[in-house]
Every structure is written in C-alpha cells, then in structure tokens.
Amino acid sequence: MSECRIVAVAALSSAGRTLKQCYENVLVGNVGLVPKTRAGVSSFFGEVDINAELPADWPVTHFSRNNQMLWELFEQIATSFDQLRAEVPFERIGVVIGTSTSGIAESEPYFRALAAGDGSAQNTQFHLNQQDISSPSISLANYLGLLGPCLSISTACSSGANALGTAKRWLENDICDLVIAGGVDTLCDLTIRGFQALGAMSDEQCLPFSAQRDGINLGEGGALFLLSRDSSGVQVAGVGSASDAHHFSAPHPEALGAKSAMQFALEYAQLEPLDIDYLNLHGTATEQNDAMESQAVRSIFGQVDCSSTKGIFGHTLGAAGALECALCFSCLEHGTLPVNLTDEIAEEFADIGLLRETSSKPNIRAVMSNSFAFGGSNVSVVLTKSEPS
C-alpha cells in the first residue's frame, strides 16, 4: 500500500501561472513558446514572468531568480502547508528540490566582469551560494525553519521526477510525515549555449514525434508537491529509476534504461502495463529521443494513450519531471488527456497510441510520466487515484 499522498500541487510555466491555468492551456493547445534570440541563439523559448518577490529576510546570499520562482510556487501551496505543519514536528518535515541551473544566471554577469579584468566584478554582488545546486532546498527549508532531511537533486532533465521518488521513500520509510518536493529551473546563457553547441535546439517551434522534428525548445518553470504519509487520495504510487550511462548526452539506442525505468515504476506501484490509462512522454522532439522512447513504449505497453506536452511550454530541464507529473495529477483529477501537439505524426510512431486530439477519459485511475536525462538518468513516475468509497 502506497503512503505518499499528494495533498497540494503548484505549477508555473509559460503556459500558465497556476496548475489550473497550465492544464487548461495544454488541453486547448495554447502555446507558451515565443520566437526570440537569447545568448546569440535564435529559437522558441518558454519564458516566465515571475511575480513573487523573495521575503525581505531571505538570506541575501541565496537571492536568485530561480529561488524567486520557487517562492512563487510555494505561495500556491502555503495555505495547505500551514494547516498541516501545525500537527507535524519540524524535524519530521522534509524538503527535496530538483534543479539543473539553480542560480547560474546570477553568476554570469560576475564572470563576464571578471574576464574583463576592469575591477567591476566586485560590483556584481555575486555569492557562490546563489548558483549552488543546494540553494533552492536549503534556503526554503531554512526560511521555513524546517529541521527534517533537506536535499537537492541534479540529474539533469529527470531531477524533478527523482525528487518525487526521494520524497516517497522518506514517507514510506517513516523518516518524514510531510515533504515539500518538486523541481524548478530558470533559463541562463550557459544552458542555452550548451544545448546549441550539442546541435539539440530547433530554430522553429518544436514538434515532438513529428516527421519534421529537428530539436528542442527550452522553457522554464516548475512544480511543487506537498506530500503526506497517507494511503488515500491521489498517490505517488511508483517511481522507477535506471541509469544506463550509455553516453553523456545521447540516449541508449535500444532504450534499455528507459524500458527499465518504466518497468521498475510499474512493479513499485504493483500495476501491469494495461493498468496505465495515460502516459506523459518525455518527448523532446529530437531525432534520437523520440525514436528511443517510442521503442521503449512499444516494448512495455504495445500501445497506450500518450502525448508529449513539451510542444506547449518547451523543455523545462530539471523542472520537467515535476511539472509534467503535476499535469498528470490534473489528468487524474479531471479525466481529460492532452493532445500531442504535432500536425503530422511520423509514420514510425503511428502505432504507440499518440493522442491526435484532446481525449476524455472519466474513469482514469493510473498515469505514468517519463523523464529521461543526460548520462542515461531515466525516471518514470506512476500516479494513481483511489476508487471512490
């Protein structure tokens, strides 16, 4: 019996400022990606205007745009958190956040000034803590006065999904009674130029599983989950992780890690492939990823209702696993599945079940979300909804 109940969910992306907005815009195909040139790279980007200001007593050494986004997400679940934490000792509340960029954007002006050698670097007020991968989890836990386990996870594009897996283990092993878990990532020049150097970015709107697909669009955003030790409601029922370590950036051509992650998640959740009502695909719109993932889906499921949502808000990197699990939560809650936003699905993918239109599925009970990352860090997450009593 799973003991990882989803009590509350927050989400933020170029498709919406809340989970409700993100989900509704994904369903109707309102694309949040816009053409722009950033860091010398012309592409489509899913940028977010961050409304929240960090509290005045947030440590100045942890001020970053990434943590501003984290705080805006936390404010969406703050009421639920305050209601529950009154009954839970602070040492029994954990925080685990996935990120790949953290505050790297804040370091870039400093290093440019340092390279200029004109003494202006000291005026940037940069502190190493800002770009530290641990900054989101540490600064949030410290600000809230929490004394339970605190962890940041950086496994590239599966970071947010791995955070949910860690939170589940903390709850089921009686380490915590309450966990704040998720992922958050904001864009920076380093990331944009890095993906461009790999030849992975498209200069057009990305088209997952299309015959014309030619690369990713980058986005920013995040999702936070408030999770409790409770076996009712919507559950994080199973998380499967597998590191195939095939290549630094390319997926395993036979999808060994992806297949293992999906199978492990099903076994953890004590489900069979036929029990999964919807699969949110990693679906980056690169040649290799989409081909590899379709092979894995075909191997495990044969055919299943599935789609990639990255055509709406782009690839949100370390936040992608959490953000797409949040959308899966909404699928369970509302029974409507998002379309795969591609005009022409490639013939080689026609047999895996890609949704060509938004689909109603009122009796949905179990969903899976895939997140595959550099280095072969593959994660699949299964969410389930209990039968009404």
Backbone torsions as a table, in degrees:
resi	resn	phi	psi	omega
1	MET	NA	125.2	178.9
2	SER	-69.2	144.7	175.1
3	GLU	-130.4	58.2	-179.8
4	CYS	-142.6	76.4	-175.7
5	ARG	-81.8	136.3	173.7
6	ILE	-85.9	108.8	-177.5
7	VAL	-86.3	-41.2	-178.5
8	ALA	-152.8	151.6	-179.1
9	VAL	-136.4	137.1	173.5
10	ALA	-119.7	147.5	177.6
11	ALA	-148.1	152.1	-179.9
12	LEU	-154.4	129.7	177.6
13	SER	-160.6	-178.5	176.9
14	SER	-69.4	-8.7	177.2
15	ALA	-92.3	-6.2	-179.8
16	GLY	166.7	158.5	-177.0
17	ARG	-91.6	-11.4	178.3
18	THR	-135.4	168.0	177.1
19	LEU	-61.7	-40.6	179.5
20	LYS	-58.6	-46.8	179.7
21	GLN	-65.8	-44.4	179.1
22	CYS	-58.3	-48.5	-178.1
23	TYR	-62.5	-46.5	-178.7
24	GLU	-63.4	-40.3	-179.7
25	ASN	-71.9	-33.4	174.8
26	VAL	-64.2	-41.5	-177.8
27	LEU	-64.0	-38.3	-177.4
28	VAL	-94.2	-1.0	176.4
29	GLY	77.6	28.0	175.8
30	ASN	-77.7	104.0	-173.7
31	VAL	-76.9	131.5	178.4
32	GLY	-95.1	0.2	-178.7
33	LEU	-83.7	136.4	179.5
34	VAL	-131.4	147.3	178.2
35	PRO	-71.4	136.6	-177.1
36	LYS	-164.8	156.3	171.2
37	THR	-108.4	120.1	178.1
38	ARG	-130.1	136.6	178.3
39	ALA	53.6	32.3	179.1
40	GLY	78.7	9.2	-177.8
41	VAL	-115.4	124.6	177.5
42	SER	-94.9	121.5	-177.8
43	SER	-160.6	-166.0	169.8
44	PHE	-107.7	134.4	-177.2
45	PHE	-125.8	145.3	174.9
46	GLY	-103.6	81.3	-176.1
47	GLU	-89.0	157.4	-178.5
48	VAL	-126.3	133.3	169.2
49	ASP	-85.0	118.1	-177.2
50	ILE	-91.2	121.3	-176.5
51	ASN	-88.0	-31.9	-172.5
52	ALA	-74.5	141.6	169.7
53	GLU	-102.5	138.7	175.9
54	LEU	-63.3	144.0	177.7
55	PRO	-54.3	148.5	-175.5
56	ALA	-59.7	-29.8	-179.1
57	ASP	-96.2	14.1	170.1
58	TRP	-66.2	136.5	-177.0
59	PRO	-55.7	127.6	-176.0
60	VAL	-61.7	-27.9	179.4
61	THR	-72.8	-7.1	177.9
62	HIS	-117.1	18.0	174.9
63	PHE	-73.4	123.0	175.5
64	SER	-158.0	158.8	177.0
65	ARG	-64.3	-34.3	177.7
66	ASN	-61.6	-43.0	179.7
67	ASN	-73.9	-26.5	171.9
68	GLN	-61.8	-44.2	178.1
69	MET	-64.0	-41.6	177.1
70	LEU	-57.7	-44.0	-178.7
71	TRP	-66.4	-39.1	177.1
72	GLU	-62.2	-38.3	176.1
73	LEU	-65.9	-44.3	-178.9
74	PHE	-61.5	-38.3	-179.4
75	GLU	-58.9	-26.7	179.2
76	GLN	-71.6	-26.1	-179.9
77	ILE	-111.4	7.0	-173.4
78	ALA	-61.1	-39.1	-178.8
79	THR	-63.5	-46.8	178.3
80	SER	-62.8	-39.9	179.6
81	PHE	-63.5	-45.6	-178.8
82	ASP	-62.5	-36.1	179.9
83	GLN	-66.7	-38.3	-176.1
84	LEU	-85.1	-35.6	-173.9
85	ARG	-69.5	-18.6	177.9
86	ALA	-62.6	-23.1	-177.4
87	GLU	-106.0	3.5	-175.4
88	VAL	-123.0	128.0	175.8
89	PRO	-58.8	143.2	-176.0
90	PHE	-61.0	-27.0	179.0
91	GLU	-77.9	-3.4	178.0
92	ARG	-107.8	12.4	178.0
93	ILE	-113.9	122.0	-177.2
94	GLY	-107.2	161.6	176.2
95	VAL	-134.3	127.1	175.6
96	VAL	-140.3	118.4	-175.1
97	ILE	-124.2	132.3	174.2
98	GLY	-95.6	137.1	176.4
99	THR	-157.7	155.5	174.7
100	SER	-120.1	-22.5	-179.8
101	THR	-105.3	-31.6	-174.0
102	SER	46.8	-126.3	-177.9
103	GLY	-104.5	35.1	-179.2
104	ILE	-59.1	-33.2	-179.8
105	ALA	-58.7	-32.2	179.7
106	GLU	-73.2	-21.4	-180.0
107	SER	-82.0	-22.2	-172.4
108	GLU	-64.0	-44.3	175.6
109	PRO	-61.0	-35.9	179.9
110	TYR	-63.4	-48.5	-177.5
111	PHE	-70.1	-30.7	174.7
112	ARG	-65.3	-42.5	178.7
113	ALA	-67.3	-37.6	178.5
114	LEU	-62.8	-41.7	179.8
115	ALA	-67.1	-30.0	179.7
116	ALA	-68.5	-26.8	176.1
117	GLY	66.7	24.0	-177.5
118	ASP	-103.5	10.5	178.3
119	GLY	82.3	0.4	-177.0
120	SER	-78.6	-10.7	-178.0
121	ALA	-59.5	-34.3	-178.0
122	GLN	-67.9	-16.5	-179.5
123	ASN	-86.6	-6.0	-177.5
124	THR	-80.3	-15.3	179.2
125	GLN	57.9	31.0	178.4
126	PHE	-78.2	141.4	173.9
127	HIS	-129.5	140.2	-176.1
128	LEU	-55.9	-31.9	179.5
129	ASN	-57.5	-28.7	-176.6
130	GLN	-63.2	-36.4	-177.9
131	GLN	-98.0	-1.1	179.7
132	ASP	-63.4	134.7	179.2
133	ILE	-59.2	-28.7	-178.1
134	SER	-78.4	-9.6	-172.4
135	SER	-56.8	-45.8	-178.8
136	PRO	-59.1	-48.1	-176.6
137	SER	-71.4	-43.7	-178.2
138	ILE	-64.3	-47.7	-175.5
139	SER	-67.7	-36.8	178.4
140	LEU	-68.9	-46.1	-179.9
141	ALA	-61.9	-43.9	-180.0
142	ASN	-65.4	-41.4	-179.3
143	TYR	-63.2	-38.0	-179.3
144	LEU	-83.3	-7.2	179.7
145	GLY	74.2	27.7	-177.1
146	LEU	-84.5	144.3	-174.6
147	LEU	-119.5	5.4	178.9
148	GLY	-81.5	-173.9	-179.8
149	PRO	-59.6	141.8	-176.7
150	CYS	-135.1	123.6	-172.3
151	LEU	-146.9	140.2	167.7
152	SER	-109.6	142.9	-179.5
153	ILE	-122.2	130.7	177.6
154	SER	-132.4	87.6	174.9
155	THR	-116.8	47.7	-179.9
156	ALA	54.8	-128.8	-169.2
157	CYS	-76.5	-1.5	175.1
158	SER	-106.6	10.4	-174.7
159	SER	-58.3	-49.5	-178.0
160	GLY	-63.9	-37.1	177.4
161	ALA	-68.4	-40.0	176.8
162	ASN	-63.5	-33.4	177.9
163	ALA	-61.8	-39.1	178.0
164	LEU	-65.8	-38.0	177.7
165	GLY	-63.8	-41.3	178.2
166	THR	-64.5	-45.1	179.2
167	ALA	-59.5	-41.0	179.5
168	LYS	-61.4	-43.3	179.7
169	ARG	-65.7	-38.8	177.7
170	TRP	-60.3	-42.4	-178.2
171	LEU	-71.2	-45.7	-175.6
172	GLU	-72.1	-22.4	178.7
173	ASN	-98.4	14.9	173.8
174	ASP	61.4	32.6	174.7
175	ILE	-88.4	-33.1	-179.7
176	CYS	-134.4	158.0	170.8
177	ASP	-106.7	-17.4	-177.2
178	LEU	-150.1	136.0	-179.7
179	VAL	-137.7	134.7	167.8
180	ILE	-95.2	119.8	-175.2
181	ALA	-138.8	149.5	176.2
182	GLY	164.5	-154.9	-179.8
183	GLY	-149.7	149.3	178.6
184	VAL	-149.2	134.3	178.3
185	ASP	-148.4	134.9	174.1
186	THR	-116.2	156.4	-175.3
187	LEU	-77.9	149.3	174.8
188	CYS	-146.3	162.9	-177.1
189	ASP	-61.1	-38.9	-178.5
190	LEU	-56.8	-46.2	-179.4
191	THR	-64.8	-46.8	-177.2
192	ILE	-60.9	-48.5	-179.0
193	ARG	-68.1	-33.1	178.8
194	GLY	-64.3	-47.3	179.1
195	PHE	-67.4	-34.3	176.4
196	GLN	-65.1	-40.0	179.3
197	ALA	-63.9	-29.4	178.3
198	LEU	-79.2	-7.9	-177.6
199	GLY	72.5	24.7	-173.7
200	ALA	-95.9	-10.3	-173.4
201	MET	-96.7	144.2	175.8
202	SER	-98.0	145.6	174.7
203	ASP	-91.6	4.1	174.1
204	GLU	-118.5	174.4	176.2
205	GLN	-63.8	132.0	-174.6
206	CYS	-67.8	148.5	-174.7
207	LEU	-132.4	82.2	-178.5
208	PRO	-57.6	130.8	175.4
209	PHE	66.0	19.5	176.0
210	SER	-89.6	154.2	173.7
211	ALA	-66.0	-22.6	-178.8
212	GLN	-98.4	8.5	-176.4
213	ARG	-62.3	140.6	179.6
214	ASP	-145.6	19.8	175.0
215	GLY	143.4	177.9	-174.0
216	ILE	-91.0	162.3	161.0
217	ASN	-113.1	139.3	179.6
218	LEU	-91.7	141.4	176.7
219	GLY	-133.6	175.8	174.7
220	GLU	-134.5	158.9	-177.8
221	GLY	157.5	-164.3	179.4
222	GLY	179.5	175.0	175.9
223	ALA	-151.7	142.2	175.2
224	LEU	-123.9	138.6	177.4
225	PHE	-116.6	139.0	168.5
226	LEU	-103.0	117.2	-172.2
227	LEU	-118.2	140.8	-178.5
228	SER	-131.0	162.5	176.4
229	ARG	-81.4	91.2	-174.9
230	ASP	-159.0	137.6	-176.2
231	SER	-98.1	12.1	179.7
232	SER	-104.1	174.1	174.4
233	GLY	70.2	-158.5	178.3
234	VAL	-78.6	130.6	-173.7
235	GLN	-116.9	145.2	159.6
236	VAL	-79.8	96.4	-167.9
237	ALA	-86.9	-28.3	-178.9
238	GLY	-160.5	139.4	176.4
239	VAL	-132.4	124.0	178.7
240	GLY	-113.9	128.0	178.7
241	SER	-120.7	140.2	178.3
242	ALA	-151.4	128.0	178.9
243	SER	-108.8	106.9	-179.5
244	ASP	-85.2	-18.9	175.6
245	ALA	49.9	36.5	-177.6
246	HIS	-69.8	-42.7	-172.8
247	HIS	-160.3	155.6	-179.1
248	PHE	-57.0	-44.1	-175.5
249	SER	-127.0	-21.2	-176.9
250	ALA	-89.7	141.5	177.5
251	PRO	-74.2	159.0	177.7
252	HIS	-63.5	127.9	-174.9
253	PRO	-62.8	-24.1	178.1
254	GLU	-101.2	8.6	174.4
255	ALA	59.1	32.9	-175.3
256	LEU	-61.5	-46.8	-179.5
257	GLY	-66.9	-40.1	179.7
258	ALA	-63.5	-44.7	177.7
259	LYS	-60.5	-44.3	-178.8
260	SER	-63.3	-43.4	-178.9
261	ALA	-60.3	-44.9	179.7
262	MET	-65.4	-41.9	-179.6
263	GLN	-67.0	-42.6	178.0
264	PHE	-61.1	-41.3	-179.4
265	ALA	-64.0	-41.0	177.7
266	LEU	-63.4	-43.8	-179.4
267	GLU	-65.0	-41.1	178.5
268	TYR	-61.0	-41.5	-178.4
269	ALA	-81.0	-4.7	-177.8
270	GLN	58.2	46.8	179.9
271	LEU	-125.3	160.5	173.7
272	GLU	-103.5	159.1	178.9
273	PRO	-51.9	-37.8	-178.9
274	LEU	-67.6	-14.6	178.9
275	ASP	-77.5	-18.0	-176.7
276	ILE	-81.5	120.8	-177.4
277	ASP	-88.4	-21.1	-179.5
278	TYR	-158.1	141.3	177.5
279	LEU	-122.3	119.2	172.3
280	ASN	-86.3	115.4	-175.3
281	LEU	-80.8	151.3	172.8
282	HIS	-62.6	-45.9	165.4
283	GLY	41.1	67.2	-174.3
284	THR	-84.2	-12.5	-177.0
285	ALA	78.5	16.2	169.9
286	THR	-91.5	154.8	-178.8
287	GLU	-55.4	-50.5	-172.4
288	GLN	-73.8	-43.1	-176.8
289	ASN	-62.8	-49.6	-175.8
290	ASP	-63.8	-37.6	177.7
291	ALA	-66.1	-43.6	179.2
292	MET	-63.8	-46.6	-175.2
293	GLU	-66.8	-37.9	178.1
294	SER	-62.6	-37.0	177.6
295	GLN	-63.3	-42.0	179.0
296	ALA	-66.1	-43.3	179.5
297	VAL	-62.4	-44.4	179.8
298	ARG	-61.0	-37.7	-178.2
299	SER	-70.4	-41.9	-175.9
300	ILE	-85.4	-44.9	-171.0
301	PHE	-107.5	-23.6	-166.8
302	GLY	77.4	-81.6	176.1
303	GLN	-140.0	139.8	179.6
304	VAL	-153.1	146.8	175.2
305	ASP	-59.3	121.9	-174.6
306	CYS	-152.2	160.3	176.7
307	SER	-166.0	159.0	170.7
308	SER	-105.9	135.8	179.6
309	THR	-100.2	3.0	-177.4
310	LYS	-70.1	-16.3	175.0
311	GLY	-69.9	-11.9	179.3
312	ILE	-93.4	-49.1	-174.0
313	PHE	-125.3	6.0	177.3
314	GLY	82.3	-176.8	179.4
315	HIS	-90.9	112.4	-176.7
316	THR	-92.5	19.7	168.7
317	LEU	56.1	-121.4	-175.6
318	GLY	-63.6	-16.0	178.4
319	ALA	-92.1	-13.7	-170.1
320	ALA	-57.4	-45.0	-177.4
321	GLY	-61.5	-40.8	179.4
322	ALA	-72.3	-45.7	-178.0
323	LEU	-61.0	-43.1	-178.1
324	GLU	-74.3	-28.1	171.4
325	CYS	-67.6	-34.3	176.6
326	ALA	-63.1	-40.7	176.5
327	LEU	-65.2	-36.9	176.6
328	CYS	-64.2	-37.0	175.0
329	PHE	-57.8	-44.5	179.1
330	SER	-66.0	-35.1	175.6
331	CYS	-59.8	-43.5	177.6
332	LEU	-64.7	-39.3	-176.9
333	GLU	-71.4	-36.0	-170.5
334	HIS	-115.2	-14.2	173.9
335	GLY	73.8	23.9	176.1
336	THR	-124.3	131.7	-173.9
337	LEU	-105.6	139.6	-177.2
338	PRO	-78.6	147.2	178.3
339	VAL	-74.3	153.8	169.6
340	ASN	-83.4	109.7	-169.9
341	LEU	-76.8	79.0	178.6
342	THR	-144.8	127.1	-177.7
343	ASP	-62.6	-43.6	-175.2
344	GLU	-131.5	103.7	178.0
345	ILE	-71.3	134.0	-179.7
346	ALA	-59.9	141.9	-177.6
347	GLU	-57.6	-32.8	-178.1
348	GLU	-68.0	-14.9	-179.4
349	PHE	-108.3	5.6	-172.2
350	ALA	-65.9	-17.3	-172.4
351	ASP	-100.8	3.2	-174.3
352	ILE	-95.9	-8.6	175.9
353	GLY	103.8	19.2	179.9
354	LEU	-58.3	130.6	-177.5
355	LEU	-78.1	122.8	-178.9
356	ARG	-93.8	-8.6	174.0
357	GLU	-151.7	157.0	178.2
358	THR	-58.1	134.8	-170.6
359	SER	-124.4	135.1	176.0
360	SER	-90.9	132.1	-179.6
361	LYS	-143.5	77.2	-170.4
362	PRO	-63.1	-23.7	-177.2
363	ASN	-99.9	24.4	-178.5
364	ILE	-62.1	135.1	-176.3
365	ARG	-127.4	-24.0	-176.9
366	ALA	-147.4	136.6	179.4
367	VAL	-134.4	157.7	176.6
368	MET	-129.5	147.8	175.3
369	SER	-128.8	131.5	-179.8
370	ASN	-101.6	140.2	172.7
371	SER	-139.3	117.4	-178.0
372	PHE	-119.5	137.2	-168.8
373	ALA	-131.1	169.4	174.4
374	PHE	-53.4	148.3	179.1
375	GLY	76.8	2.7	-179.9
376	GLY	77.0	29.1	176.7
377	SER	-86.3	92.7	-172.1
378	ASN	-103.2	133.7	-178.7
379	VAL	-137.9	134.7	172.0
380	SER	-124.3	138.1	-177.7
381	VAL	-122.1	132.0	176.0
382	VAL	-109.1	127.3	173.5
383	LEU	-111.5	141.3	179.1
384	THR	-131.7	156.1	176.4
385	LYS	-122.0	131.0	-178.2
386	SER	-67.8	150.7	173.1
387	GLU	-64.9	140.4	179.4
388	PRO	-63.4	140.3	-178.7
389	SER	-82.3	NA	NA
